[in-house]
Amino acid sequence: MRSLRVRLFATLIAATGALWLIAAAWIYVGARQEVEHVLDTRLQEAARMVASLVASGDMPAKPKAGAPATLPALGGYERQLSCQIWSFDDRLVARSSGAPDQKLTDGGSGFSERVVNGEPWRVFAVEDEAKGIRVLVGDRLGLREQLVADLIKGLLWPAALILPLLGLLIWISVGRGLKPLDRIARELGRRDAEDMRPVDPGTAPSEIRPLTVALNDLFHKVERARRHERDVTAFAAHELRTPLAGLKTQAQIAAAAKEPAIRDRALKQILSAVDRTSRLVSQLLALARLDAEASRAAPETITLRAAIQDALELSRPAGSARVELTADARVATLRAPREPLLLMLRNLLENALEHTPPQGVVTCRIGSGGAALELVDEGPGAPEEELHRLTQRFFRGSAKVATGEGAGLGLAIAAAAAERCGARLVFENRTDRPGLLARIVFDPGQIVMEPAAAA
């Protein structure tokens, strides 16, 4: 892969060369037309000048015996012209030095072209009826081509000399233009793996600022992910330390106990600690899996009743009899990725069942005009100031902090899974009685109501 500097240099040189060639072609066409016009004008002037000299008697008008008369030499460019004076009876009266013996043209007055002695000529003819003569003045077309070629060479030679200097200036200019990139590269190269400070754009041009903004945004995301990873690791270590210490203590008690009752009680404590630890590890793994998913999975069609049933089977066995679906919920169909959907419902149901008394009911219904799924429990609800924090990771409400229960991950997992389903979670307290309402707001069209819902 070529460097950006080489690519820019090659592009600029190619563009400059192409423009120069186009300009040269343009100049060639324009110069050729101008040369044709100027030389044609000279032909006319020279022919009319000779005709006027003949008319005034300064030049012969009739052929003499022997060789034709020689016309006086012309000056300047006219030296390249050939002049002939012919009588109307096709006798050569006079000619200029170097003019061919063959008649330059047989045409009438005006311009014409003819091949004479193997060379193409352009000729202008003037007739004098009173004198009975025809003045022919012409020049070789090859001479005209040579004049145009000399003109183009005069333009191209300076270009050929200037182009290397221009290339050097372009190379230096491109290098100076890319210095901000070099500065950023050197700054990043000096950093260690832990340095996530934003890149200072400094005096970088506006074209490079989007790059620095994107880099800084990436650094911010990486730093946030690493900070979250450290928080998860520290939290997991802290949360696992207590049950593991309790496991060790209860195991020591069970091993040293002589009475069966004490040993059985210690073993029950061990089983309870294992359950809590297993649940915490499962939640951490689920959260890590959701964080690792870069995009949504392919949606599937699943009935809400089947989704609730599957989520209950995956959750803790207690409470499945306390979940009721309203009539509209029983005939609703969801369009969402299956695994994130079940994970979201599982954690929401576990939270609702945990806070609902044994005699209570968790109601599943369709709300917000058919665009949301609502889970309503009969628990104590949550303080209003804590509602917006329920989905924060490791946040435990005041009730959980008081009892020391929970890890603050269940609703965070539900929120992350809802995002993978294209939905969002909203929590609010019930207005008719104590309890919490969890509303899952889906995108339009994700909840489909069967016709039986109207029955």
LUMDREN-893098 format. One line per 8 residues: number of its first residue (from 1); for each residue x, y, z of C-alpha. Coordinates in nm, 2 decimals, padded with zeros to 4 digits. Layout:
REM residues N
NUM = X/Y/Z; ... .
This chain:
REM residues 455
1 = 00.00/00.00/00.00; 00.15/00.33/-00.11; 00.18/00.61/00.14; -00.08/00.89/00.14; 00.20/01.14/00.05; 00.30/00.94/-00.26; -00.07/00.90/-00.36; -00.13/01.27/-00.32 .
9 = 00.19/01.36/-00.51; 00.11/01.12/-00.79; -00.24/01.25/-00.82; -00.13/01.62/-00.83; 00.14/01.55/-01.08; -00.09/01.35/-01.30; -00.36/01.63/-01.28; -00.10/01.90/-01.35 .
17 = 00.04/01.71/-01.64; -00.30/01.64/-01.78; -00.40/02.01/-01.75; -00.07/02.10/-01.92; -00.14/01.87/-02.21; -00.49/02.00/-02.25; -00.35/02.35/-02.24; -00.09/02.26/-02.50 .
25 = -00.35/02.10/-02.73; -00.57/02.41/-02.69; -00.28/02.64/-02.77; -00.18/02.42/-03.07; -00.53/02.45/-03.22; -00.55/02.82/-03.14; -00.20/02.89/-03.27; -00.26/02.69/-03.59 .
33 = -00.57/02.89/-03.66; -00.39/03.22/-03.58; -00.09/03.13/-03.80; -00.32/03.03/-04.08; -00.50/03.36/-04.06; -00.18/03.57/-04.03; -00.01/03.39/-04.32; -00.32/03.41/-04.54 .
41 = -00.33/03.78/-04.47; 00.04/03.81/-04.57; -00.03/03.62/-04.89; -00.31/03.86/-04.98; -00.09/04.16/-04.90; 00.21/04.04/-05.10; -00.01/03.95/-05.40; -00.18/04.28/-05.40 .
49 = 00.15/04.47/-05.35; 00.30/04.29/-05.66; -00.02/04.36/-05.86; 00.00/04.73/-05.77; 00.37/04.74/-05.88; 00.27/04.58/-06.21; -00.01/04.83/-06.25; 00.23/05.13/-06.18 .
57 = 00.48/05.00/-06.43; 00.75/04.91/-06.18; 00.73/04.55/-06.28; 00.69/04.39/-06.63; 00.34/04.31/-06.74; 00.42/04.13/-07.07; 00.65/03.83/-07.13; 00.99/03.91/-07.30 .
65 = 01.19/03.69/-07.52; 01.41/03.44/-07.34; 01.39/03.37/-06.97; 01.11/03.53/-06.76; 01.20/03.84/-06.56; 01.32/03.80/-06.20; 01.12/03.99/-05.94; 01.31/04.18/-05.67 .
73 = 01.36/03.99/-05.34; 01.10/04.05/-05.06; 01.19/04.12/-04.70; 01.12/03.94/-04.38; 00.87/03.66/-04.39; 00.80/03.74/-04.75; 01.13/03.58/-04.84; 00.97/03.25/-04.78 .
81 = 00.70/03.33/-05.03; 00.71/03.25/-05.40; 00.56/03.49/-05.65; 00.47/03.43/-06.02; 00.32/03.66/-06.28; 00.14/03.49/-06.56; -00.03/03.63/-06.87; -00.38/03.53/-06.96 .
89 = -00.24/03.32/-07.24; -00.05/03.11/-06.98; 00.30/03.25/-07.04; 00.53/03.32/-06.74; 00.60/03.69/-06.73; 00.81/03.70/-06.41; 00.88/03.51/-06.10; 01.07/03.55/-05.77 .
97 = 01.40/03.39/-05.69; 01.34/03.02/-05.59; 00.98/03.01/-05.72; 00.90/02.69/-05.91; 00.87/02.68/-06.29; 00.53/02.50/-06.26; 00.23/02.72/-06.24; 00.13/02.75/-05.87 .
105 = -00.25/02.74/-05.94; -00.49/02.72/-06.23; -00.78/02.86/-06.03; -00.93/03.21/-06.04; -00.88/03.49/-05.79; -00.86/03.40/-05.42; -00.72/03.12/-05.22; -00.65/02.77/-05.34 .
113 = -00.43/02.48/-05.26; -00.22/02.27/-05.50; 00.06/02.01/-05.50; 00.36/02.16/-05.68; 00.67/01.94/-05.74; 00.54/01.70/-05.47; 00.48/01.96/-05.21; 00.15/02.11/-05.10 .
121 = 00.12/02.48/-05.15; -00.14/02.75/-05.05; -00.17/03.02/-05.31; -00.35/03.35/-05.34; -00.42/03.48/-05.69; -00.50/03.84/-05.81; -00.61/03.91/-06.17; -00.55/04.24/-06.35 .
129 = -00.79/04.26/-06.64; -00.64/04.58/-06.78; -00.29/04.44/-06.79; -00.40/04.09/-06.88; -00.20/03.93/-06.60; -00.25/03.70/-06.30; -00.03/03.75/-05.99; 00.02/03.43/-05.79 .
137 = 00.18/03.43/-05.44; 00.21/03.11/-05.24; 00.39/02.94/-04.96; 00.46/02.58/-04.88; 00.22/02.43/-04.62; 00.51/02.24/-04.47; 00.65/02.58/-04.38; 00.33/02.67/-04.19 .
145 = 00.35/02.34/-04.00; 00.71/02.41/-03.91; 00.61/02.75/-03.77; 00.34/02.60/-03.56; 00.57/02.32/-03.44; 00.84/02.58/-03.35; 00.58/02.77/-03.15; 00.46/02.46/-02.96 .
153 = 00.83/02.37/-02.89; 00.88/02.71/-02.75; 00.60/02.65/-02.51; 00.68/02.29/-02.41; 01.05/02.34/-02.35; 00.99/02.57/-02.05; 00.72/02.34/-01.93; 00.97/02.04/-01.94 .
161 = 01.22/02.25/-01.75; 00.96/02.38/-01.49; 00.78/02.04/-01.43; 01.06/01.89/-01.22; 01.08/02.21/-01.01; 00.70/02.20/-00.98; 00.71/01.83/-00.88; 00.96/01.92/-00.60 .
169 = 00.74/02.21/-00.48; 00.43/01.98/-00.48; 00.63/01.71/-00.28; 00.73/01.97/-00.02; 00.38/02.12/-00.01; 00.22/01.77/00.04; 00.47/01.69/00.31; 00.39/02.02/00.49 .
177 = 00.02/01.95/00.45; 00.05/01.61/00.61; 00.25/01.73/00.91; -00.05/01.74/01.14; -00.11/01.37/01.07; 00.26/01.30/01.14; 00.23/01.49/01.47; -00.07/01.29/01.57 .
185 = 00.10/00.96/01.47; 00.41/01.05/01.68; 00.19/01.15/01.97; 00.00/00.82/01.96; 00.32/00.63/01.91; 00.47/00.76/02.24; 00.16/00.66/02.44; 00.14/00.34/02.64 .
193 = -00.16/00.11/02.64; -00.32/00.28/02.94; -00.31/00.63/02.80; -00.66/00.72/02.67; -00.63/01.09/02.68; -00.81/01.28/02.40; -00.59/01.38/02.11; -00.53/01.75/02.09 .
201 = -00.61/01.87/01.74; -00.40/02.18/01.79; -00.38/02.38/01.46; -00.48/02.08/01.25; -00.67/02.18/00.94; -01.05/02.12/00.92; -01.00/01.81/00.70; -00.82/01.63/00.98 .
209 = -01.04/01.74/01.27; -01.30/01.47/01.19; -01.02/01.21/01.23; -00.92/01.35/01.57; -01.29/01.37/01.68; -01.34/01.00/01.58; -01.02/00.90/01.76; -01.12/01.08/02.07 .
217 = -01.47/00.93/02.06; -01.30/00.58/02.02; -01.07/00.65/02.31; -01.37/00.75/02.52; -01.56/00.43/02.43; -01.26/00.22/02.50; -01.19/00.39/02.83; -01.56/00.36/02.93 .
225 = -01.56/-00.01/02.84; -01.23/-00.07/03.03; -01.37/00.12/03.33; -01.68/-00.09/03.32; -01.48/-00.40/03.30; -01.28/-00.30/03.60; -01.60/-00.22/03.79; -01.75/-00.56/03.70 .
233 = -01.43/-00.74/03.80; -01.41/-00.55/04.13; -01.78/-00.59/04.20; -01.76/-00.96/04.12; -01.46/-01.01/04.35; -01.64/-00.82/04.63; -01.97/-01.00/04.59; -01.81/-01.35/04.56 .
241 = -01.59/-01.30/04.86; -01.88/-01.29/05.11; -02.06/-01.61/04.99; -01.72/-01.80/04.95; -01.62/-01.70/05.30; -01.96/-01.81/05.42; -01.92/-02.14/05.23; -01.59/-02.20/05.40 .
249 = -01.73/-02.11/05.74; -02.04/-02.33/05.71; -01.83/-02.62/05.57; -01.60/-02.59/05.87; -01.91/-02.59/06.10; -02.06/-02.90/05.92; -01.73/-03.08/05.94; -01.68/-03.01/06.31 .
257 = -02.05/-03.05/06.42; -02.13/-03.36/06.63; -02.50/-03.30/06.63; -02.70/-03.38/06.32; -02.92/-03.07/06.35; -02.62/-02.83/06.35; -02.47/-03.02/06.06; -02.79/-03.01/05.86 .
265 = -02.84/-02.64/05.92; -02.48/-02.57/05.80; -02.54/-02.78/05.49; -02.86/-02.58/05.41; -02.66/-02.26/05.45; -02.40/-02.40/05.21; -02.67/-02.48/04.95; -02.82/-02.13/04.98 .
273 = -02.48/-01.97/04.94; -02.41/-02.18/04.63; -02.74/-02.08/04.48; -02.67/-01.71/04.53; -02.32/-01.74/04.39; -02.44/-01.94/04.09; -02.71/-01.68/04.02; -02.45/-01.40/04.05 .
281 = -02.21/-01.57/03.81; -02.50/-01.64/03.56; -02.60/-01.27/03.57; -02.24/-01.16/03.51; -02.21/-01.40/03.22; -02.54/-01.29/03.07; -02.44/-00.92/03.09; -02.10/-00.99/02.94 .
289 = -02.27/-01.18/02.65; -02.50/-00.89/02.58; -02.22/-00.64/02.59; -02.02/-00.86/02.34; -02.31/-00.86/02.08; -02.23/-00.59/01.82; -02.58/-00.59/01.66; -02.93/-00.72/01.69 .
297 = -02.99/-01.09/01.61; -03.24/-01.18/01.34; -03.60/-01.14/01.47; -03.84/-01.43/01.51; -04.21/-01.46/01.54; -04.32/-01.60/01.88; -04.65/-01.58/02.07; -04.64/-01.38/02.39 .
305 = -04.79/-01.67/02.58; -04.51/-01.91/02.46; -04.25/-01.65/02.54; -04.38/-01.60/02.90; -04.40/-01.98/02.95; -04.04/-02.03/02.83; -03.91/-01.74/03.04; -04.08/-01.89/03.35 .
313 = -03.93/-02.23/03.28; -03.59/-02.07/03.27; -03.64/-01.87/03.58; -03.68/-01.99/03.94; -03.97/-02.24/03.97; -04.16/-02.04/04.23; -04.42/-01.80/04.10; -04.53/-01.95/03.77 .
321 = -04.88/-01.99/03.90; -04.89/-01.62/04.00; -04.85/-01.49/03.64; -05.17/-01.41/03.45; -05.21/-01.29/03.10; -05.49/-01.06/03.00; -05.71/-01.15/02.70; -05.52/-00.93/02.46 .
329 = -05.19/-01.06/02.58; -05.29/-01.42/02.53; -05.34/-01.36/02.16; -05.04/-01.12/02.10; -04.75/-01.22/01.88; -04.40/-01.06/01.91; -04.14/-01.00/01.64; -03.81/-01.00/01.82 .
337 = -03.48/-01.20/01.86; -03.57/-01.50/02.07; -03.28/-01.53/02.31; -03.26/-01.16/02.41; -03.65/-01.16/02.44; -03.65/-01.46/02.68; -03.36/-01.32/02.88; -03.55/-00.98/02.92 .
345 = -03.88/-01.15/03.02; -03.70/-01.39/03.26; -03.53/-01.11/03.46; -03.84/-00.89/03.46; -04.06/-01.18/03.58; -03.81/-01.28/03.84; -03.80/-00.93/03.98; -04.18/-00.90/03.98 .
353 = -04.23/-01.24/04.14; -03.97/-01.17/04.40; -04.15/-00.86/04.52; -04.50/-00.99/04.49; -04.65/-01.15/04.80; -04.74/-01.52/04.77; -05.11/-01.44/04.73; -05.04/-01.17/04.48 .
361 = -05.06/-01.18/04.10; -04.82/-01.05/03.83; -05.03/-00.94/03.53; -04.90/-00.93/03.18; -05.10/-00.71/02.94; -05.07/-00.50/02.62; -05.06/-00.13/02.67; -04.99/00.20/02.50 .
369 = -05.23/00.14/02.21; -05.08/-00.20/02.13; -04.72/-00.08/02.11; -04.60/-00.19/02.46; -04.60/-00.50/02.68; -04.66/-00.43/03.05; -04.57/-00.64/03.35; -04.76/-00.52/03.67 .
377 = -04.67/-00.67/04.01; -04.83/-00.62/04.35; -04.52/-00.55/04.55; -04.42/-00.24/04.74; -04.31/-00.05/04.43; -04.00/00.18/04.44; -03.93/00.53/04.56; -04.00/00.78/04.28 .
385 = -03.64/00.91/04.30; -03.50/00.56/04.23; -03.72/00.47/03.93; -03.48/00.61/03.67; -03.19/00.43/03.83; -03.34/00.08/03.84; -03.16/-00.03/03.52; -02.82/00.10/03.62 .
393 = -02.57/-00.18/03.67; -02.50/-00.27/04.04; -02.77/-00.03/04.16; -02.96/-00.18/04.45; -03.27/00.00/04.58; -03.29/00.11/04.93; -03.49/-00.20/05.03; -03.22/-00.43/04.89 .
401 = -02.94/-00.24/05.05; -03.12/-00.27/05.39; -03.15/-00.65/05.36; -02.82/-00.71/05.18; -02.99/-00.90/04.91; -02.94/-00.89/04.53; -02.65/-00.77/04.31; -02.82/-00.50/04.12 .
409 = -02.79/-00.68/03.78; -03.13/-00.83/03.70; -03.30/-00.51/03.57; -02.97/-00.40/03.40; -02.96/-00.73/03.21; -03.33/-00.68/03.12; -03.25/-00.33/02.98; -02.96/-00.45/02.78 .
417 = -03.16/-00.74/02.64; -03.45/-00.50/02.56; -03.20/-00.29/02.35; -03.10/-00.60/02.16; -03.48/-00.65/02.09; -03.52/-00.29/01.96; -03.72/-00.20/02.27; -03.67/00.02/02.58 .
425 = -03.78/-00.02/02.94; -03.98/00.23/03.14; -04.06/00.18/03.51; -04.33/00.36/03.71; -04.53/00.30/04.02; -04.89/00.18/04.00; -05.16/00.44/04.07; -05.44/00.21/04.17 .
433 = -05.25/00.03/04.45; -04.89/-00.05/04.56; -04.68/-00.22/04.30; -04.44/-00.16/04.01; -04.52/-00.14/03.64; -04.25/-00.24/03.39; -04.34/-00.12/03.04; -04.15/-00.26/02.74 .
441 = -04.19/-00.02/02.45; -04.13/-00.19/02.12; -04.09/-00.04/01.77; -04.40/-00.01/01.56; -04.51/-00.34/01.42; -04.32/-00.56/01.66; -04.64/-00.65/01.85; -04.91/-00.80/01.63 .
449 = -05.26/-00.86/01.77; -05.45/-01.16/01.63; -05.82/-01.10/01.52; -05.93/-01.31/01.82; -05.83/-01.03/02.05; -06.14/-00.84/01.95; -06.36/-01.13/02.06 .
